[in-house]
Amino acid sequence: MRIYVASSWRNERQPEVVRRLREAGHKVYDFRNPPGGPSTGAQGTGFHWSDIDENWQDWTPSQFAGALGHPDAINGFAMDFGGLCWCDACVLVLPCGRIAHLEAGFVAGQGKPVVALLADGEPELMYRMFAVMVETIEDLPAAMETAAETEAQRHRAMADEEDDGPCPLCASRNFVSERRNDGCCVCLDCFHHWPHARACERGLQRTFGDNTDEHGPAWWDMALLSGKSPEQGREGYGDGDTGG
């Protein structure tokens, strides 16, 4: 797998995590030693605010905002953000700060798996977004196998996307495909629903619970998804427009 290791410059476990993952055969983006620069040990060649100003810790908010436009900051961001887009998964090595959590959140938001290597500290509710949480570096190999399967499932779902449309009623390709729990496709133009390529329509109740009527998914929720008013959404349903 291609893995982005998100952590802190002060985290002593980060270099060991990078080494272990590479020994296991993974391709790893190391923010301390990004591609194109020689590895110089723990200090590395990645971006440092001190490259811009040795007194960076005394900046005012306006000075910080202005420094984001510095050429060194732009280049450093481009390198790390490129790594985030390149990766198949992220390993968040705690303890770490805001930047690492932004990076992990970005990867999770793309639907890619995040493995959190935990440390002592306050619990965080939003860690439910992460695929796996482990306590030791020794736990990482098994965790990455789980992450790899999660990523493989995501790619299979993406490959099937074309099989789901267009809408059989109005031919629109403006639809959402709910693949979890044997869900279905819902057209955001006419609100028709139909089984997606790998499910059957009985999954509708499982996916949307009791929030359904004789027309399938609740017209209120589907109207909100499409940006229409609830009244416009209700008008989208007609006799025989119940799917499947």
N, C-alpha and C positions, 0 to 999 in steps of 0.2 A: 504494500500500500504506500501511497504518498501521504506523509504525515507532517502536519504543522505542529511544532511543540511551542505552546504558549506558556510563558512564565515570566519571572522577574530576573533582572540582572543580578539581584542579591540572592537568588535561590541557588543553593549549593548542589541541589539534586539535578538541576537542569542538564549539565554536561553528561552526567551518568545516564540519564534517560535517553538523550540523543545517542549515546554510544550503544546502549543496549538495543534500542530499536534498529539501528543500522546493522548490528551483529545478527539480528533476527531476519535480515534481508529486506527491511523496509527502506524506502527513500525518504529522507528526513530533511525538512527545512529547519535550519538552526539560525535563529535571529542574531545570535552572537557572532556567527561566522557565515554570513549569507553568501550565495554563489557569486563568484567573481573576485573574491578576496582571499588572501592566504589565512589559514587558521593560525592564530597566535595564542592559543590557550584560552583560559577562562575569560580573559578580558575581551578577546575577540575583535572583530573588525566591523561590527554592526554599528548602527546609529547611536550616538550619544548627544544629549542636549549640550554637554560641555564642548562639543565640536563647534557650537555656535557662540556660546558665551559661558565662561567659567563661573559666572555668578547666576546661572540660570535658576537656581533654587530661590533667589530673591526677586524673581520677576513678578510684576503686577499682572493681573488678568489680561490687560491690553497688550503688554509685552509678550505674553505667551501666545495670544491670538496672532500677533504680528509675526512671531517666529515660525509659525506653521507655514508661512510663505517663503521661508529661507530656502535656497537651493539645496542645502544639505538635508533639511527636513523633507522637502519634496522627494528627493532621491531615496531617502530612508523609508518613507511611506510607500513609495512605488515598489520597492523591493519586498517589504513585508506584506503589503496588500496583494502583490503578485503571488506570494507564497500561499496566502489564504485562498485565493481563487484556484490555485494549482492543486491543492491538497485534496485527498479523498476523505481524510479524517483529521481530527485535532486531538492532541493530548494536552490537557490543562494541568500544569504541575504547580500545585500549591505549596507554600503560600505565595501569592502573587497579587498584583494590584489591578487598577482599573483597565489598563491597556490589555492585559492578558484576558481579562473577562470580556472586554469588547470583542477581541479576536475570537474567543470561544463562542460567544453569542452569535457572531457573524456566521461562523461555520454551521452552528446548529440551525440558524435561520435559513440556510441553504438546503436543509434537510439532510446534511451529512452528519455522521456520528461523532460525538465528542466523548472522550474518555477522561474522567477527572481523577488525578492522583491526589488523594486527600491528605490533609495535614490538620493539626489541631487548630481550632478556631470556631467562630460562630457558625451555626447551620444556616444554609441559604435555601429558601423554598424553590427558587427558579432553577436549581440544579436538577429538577425533574426533567428539564429539557435534554439532559445529557444521557447518552446511551448506556454508559457503564461508569461506576465509581469503584475505585480500588484503593487499598491502603498502603501497599508497598510496591516498589519497583518490580519485585519478583512476580507480582500479580499481573503485570502488563501484558505478557505474551498471550495469556488466555483472554484478556480483555480485548486485545487487538483482533483476535479471531472472531469474537462477537461483533466487533465494529466492522470487520470485513464482510460478514454475512449481512449486516444491516445495510451497508453500502451496496452490496450485490442486489439486495431486494429493491433498493431505490432505482438502480439502473434497469432492472427488469420492468419495474412499473413505468419508467420513462419510455422504454422500448415499446410498451404496449399502448402508449397514449394514442397513437394514430388509429388503433383499432376501436377506440371508444366513440368516435364521432364520424360524420357530423350528426346533428340532431335528426332523428328519423321523421320528425314532424315538419320542421321548418328549414332543415338543412343548414342551420347555423353551426358554426364551430366555436361559438362563444358559450362554453359550458364548463362546469366543474366536475371532476371525477373523484368521488370518494371511494378509495380502495380499501380502507380499513373495514373490518367487520362485515365483509360481503356487501359493501355499499353499492351505489349506483351513480349514473351520470345525471346531472340536472342542467337543462338548457337555461341560460340566463336571459334569453330573449322571449321564449314562449312558455317557460317553466315546465315543459314536458320532461319526464324522467324515464330512463331506460337502464337496464342492467349493463354494466360495463363488461369488457371483454372477459373478465375472469370472475364474474360474480353472477348471482341471480337476484331477482327482484325481491325475494323474501328478506334480503339483507337490509332493505329500507327501514323496516321497523327497528332492527338492531342498531342501525347507524343513527337514526333520528329519534329513537325512543318513542314516547307518547306524543311527541310534538308533530303529529301528522293528522291529516284529514282524509276524506275519500279521494282526494287528488294526489296523495303522496306526501312529500315533504311540506311542512307548513308553509303556506303562501306568504306569511309574514316574513319568515326567515329568508326565504328565497328572494323576496322583493328587496330586502336589505342587502343581500349579497350582490344583487345586480344594480344597486344604486337607484332603484325605482321606489316610489311610495308604496305603502302596503295596499292602497286602493288599486294602483296600477298593477301590482302583482296579482291581486285577486282577479282582475279582469283577464289576466293571462290564462286562467283556467277556463276550459269550456267542456261541453259534453264530449265524452270520448277522449279527452286529453288527460287520461290518467296513466299513460305509460304502458309499456310492455307488451 
